[in-house]
Amino acid sequence: MTMNPGASPIQPQHEPGRKRPSRLAMALALGIAMCVPLAGAQAATLADIKERGQIRIAVANEIPYGYVDLNGEAKGAGPDVARHIMKQLGIENIQWITTSFSSLIPGLRADHFDMVAAEMAILPERCKQVLFSEPNTSYGEGLLVANGNPQDLHSYQDFADSDHKVAIMAGADQLEMLQALGVPSGRMVTISNNADAISTVSTGRAAAYAATSLTVSELAKQSNRVEAAANFTDPVIDGTPVRSWGGFTFSQNSEDLRGAVSNELAKFKQTNEWKEILNTYGFSDTDATESTHRTTEQLCAG
């Protein structure tokens, strides 16, 4: 996350990058403005949430991790699993909030929502700012390139060894990966959300878009002007191939909510239903298995 593993509702029928607010986006924005507390407000406890009968869960509109479709329905690996967990916790109503990926952590810290279901990658720097559940998913990396891959790009390292520019999403952990590989900041183009990636790459503003393999695959389906780079080589940093582990995210004052979610998640991950949810959104059996191989404590320690 790439995180790393965000934005207004994704609308594939519109030209990627054209920021036309939909009715859904405007309604959600109005709802957020009317309902969210001011920055610095105390985060609600699990008991508070149960008493009010509703939890506020944010997504960054990144398929297949967590997004709201054109009908206003929350979908993705994060929301589907979160929906099951909330039912087990006796919380029937969920208020889904969409925001940019880079606003997820600030939003939690300001108590704009109670929880994030964006499968945000669990990273040491993020662990200093927010709490994470145990991992729900794991995923590798990828590159979105122009049709035909005219620059013959197949790894993040290619941008350290050439003058080509690579796009990244604001707040995503691809920034740290590229920096670790020696890619200078002048070769990075920051975009605000995934919907801008297709136009950024197809118009040549950047030679490629660095994101998780699942994000790249979903974007490639939306336009014949781009494709996923074939024969992609995962970045190797400090001798270890990069893989991300995504989890649910909470403010630092929400230990009880985080604990309850992690407990229910551990139970759910023992079922076929959990694995079927991941498979539905394109996660492989390897991704599911790998999600159990690291703990949040290990990931936060680095």
Protein Blocks (a to p, Z undefined) as FASTA:
>chain_A
ZZhiadddddfkbcehiacddfklmmmmmmmmmmpccehiacddfklmmmnopacdddeh
iafkbccdfkopaedjklmmmmmmmmmnopabdcdddddfklmmmmmmnopafbdcehpa
cdfklmmmmccdddfbdcdddddddehilnopabfklmmmmcbdcdddehiaklmmmmmn
opafklpccdfbfklmmmmmmnomagbdcddfklmmmmmmmpckbccdehiacddeehia
cdddddddddfklmmmmmmmmmmmmmmmmpmklmmmmmmnopafklmmmmmmpcfklmmn
ZZ
